[in-house]
Amino acid sequence: MISEKMADALNSQINKEMYSAYLYMAMSAYSSNIGLNGFANWFMVQYQEEMVHAMKLYNYISDVGAPVELMEIEKPPQDFGTALDMFYATLEHEQFITRSINDLVDLAIEEKDHATHIFLQWYITEQIEEEGNDNEIIDKLKLAGEEGNGLFMIDKELAVRIFNPPAAVTDWTQVR
C-alpha cells in the first residue's frame, strides 16, 4: 500500500499524461490541417505512447491497492504556428513532464516508498528519450529550414515513425 499523498501525486500524473496525449492529438490534427502529414503521423504516435504512460500509472496505482481518481483533462491549444514552433512547444511540455516525474521520485524517496521509486525509474529513462527526440527534430528543422525541400524531407522522415507498443498493450488491462 502506498500513502494517500503518493497516490494523489500519481493520480495527478495520470492527468498530466492524458493531457500530453490530448496535446499531441491536437498537434497531429493541426499538422494534418496545414499539409504536414508526416508531422501528423509523428504526433499521433506520440499520442499513443502517452496513453501507454497513463495506463502504466493507472495499473500501478491499482496494483498497490490505492484508488485511481481520474480528473478533468484541460483543452489543448488548437494553433501551433510553424513546425519549429510545434517542436519547441513539444520540448517545453516534455521538460514539464520530466520535472513532474522528478518531483514524484523525490516524494517516493521522502516517503521511503521503494516500490514506487523503482517503478518511476522507467519514466526517468523514457523522459531522457522524449527530450532527446524533440531536440533532434528541432536541430534538423533549424538546419534544413522550415520551408521547401528541407521541410518536405523532414515531413517524409516523420511519416515513417510507427508505434511500437510494449508487448502487453494488445490488452490494455495488461499494460505494466
BELNOR-V118689 format. One record per residue. N is the residue number from 1. OMEGA is omega as a letter, one per 40 degrees, with the letter a starting at -180 (999 if undefined). D_FIRST is the distance of its C-alpha to the first C-alpha in Angstrom with 2 decimals. Layout:
N & OMEGA & D_FIRST
N & OMEGA & D_FIRST
This chain:
1 & i & 0.00
2 & a & 3.79
3 & i & 6.76
4 & i & 9.16
5 & i & 11.65
6 & i & 10.02
7 & i & 9.38
8 & a & 12.97
9 & i & 14.32
10 & i & 13.18
11 & i & 14.64
12 & i & 17.67
13 & i & 18.02
14 & a & 18.22
15 & i & 21.08
16 & i & 22.71
17 & i & 22.67
18 & i & 24.11
19 & i & 26.69
20 & i & 27.53
21 & a & 28.26
22 & i & 30.32
23 & a & 32.16
24 & i & 33.10
25 & i & 34.24
26 & i & 36.46
27 & i & 37.78
28 & i & 38.55
29 & i & 40.49
30 & i & 42.31
31 & i & 43.23
32 & a & 44.59
33 & i & 46.57
34 & i & 48.28
35 & i & 49.13
36 & a & 46.62
37 & i & 45.24
38 & i & 43.95
39 & i & 41.90
40 & i & 40.75
41 & a & 39.59
42 & a & 37.76
43 & i & 35.86
44 & i & 35.06
45 & i & 33.55
46 & i & 31.55
47 & a & 30.39
48 & i & 29.18
49 & a & 27.27
50 & i & 25.52
51 & i & 24.49
52 & i & 22.88
53 & i & 21.03
54 & a & 19.71
55 & i & 18.77
56 & i & 16.87
57 & i & 14.63
58 & a & 14.56
59 & i & 13.56
60 & a & 10.84
61 & i & 9.18
62 & a & 9.89
63 & a & 8.87
64 & i & 5.15
65 & i & 5.71
66 & i & 6.80
67 & i & 10.56
68 & i & 13.07
69 & a & 15.83
70 & a & 19.06
71 & i & 21.67
72 & i & 25.41
73 & i & 26.75
74 & i & 29.65
75 & i & 32.99
76 & i & 33.98
77 & i & 37.50
78 & a & 40.20
79 & a & 42.67
80 & i & 41.86
81 & a & 45.33
82 & i & 46.38
83 & i & 44.57
84 & i & 44.15
85 & a & 42.82
86 & a & 40.20
87 & i & 38.99
88 & i & 39.02
89 & i & 36.82
90 & i & 34.56
91 & i & 34.28
92 & i & 33.66
93 & i & 30.85
94 & i & 29.23
95 & i & 29.58
96 & i & 27.73
97 & i & 24.86
98 & i & 24.98
99 & i & 24.75
100 & i & 21.75
101 & i & 19.93
102 & i & 21.10
103 & i & 19.73
104 & i & 16.22
105 & i & 16.71
106 & i & 18.04
107 & i & 15.09
108 & i & 12.69
109 & i & 15.33
110 & a & 15.76
111 & a & 12.18
112 & i & 12.29
113 & a & 9.44
114 & a & 11.37
115 & i & 9.68
116 & i & 10.20
117 & i & 13.48
118 & i & 14.63
119 & a & 13.83
120 & i & 15.91
121 & i & 18.82
122 & a & 20.06
123 & i & 20.49
124 & i & 22.39
125 & i & 24.74
126 & a & 25.15
127 & i & 26.19
128 & i & 28.80
129 & a & 30.25
130 & a & 30.21
131 & i & 32.09
132 & i & 34.41
133 & a & 35.41
134 & i & 36.15
135 & i & 38.22
136 & a & 40.14
137 & i & 41.12
138 & i & 42.10
139 & i & 44.29
140 & i & 45.92
141 & i & 46.62
142 & a & 48.16
143 & a & 50.24
144 & a & 51.38
145 & a & 51.77
146 & a & 50.58
147 & i & 53.70
148 & a & 55.75
149 & a & 55.35
150 & i & 52.55
151 & i & 50.27
152 & a & 51.40
153 & i & 50.49
154 & i & 46.98
155 & i & 46.51
156 & i & 47.59
157 & a & 45.21
158 & a & 42.19
159 & a & 43.31
160 & i & 42.46
161 & i & 38.76
162 & i & 36.69
163 & i & 33.07
164 & a & 31.58
165 & i & 28.40
166 & a & 25.84
167 & a & 26.76
168 & a & 24.16
169 & i & 25.20
170 & i & 27.74
171 & a & 24.99
172 & i & 22.79
173 & a & 19.99
174 & a & 19.95
175 & a & 19.84
176 & 999 & 17.28
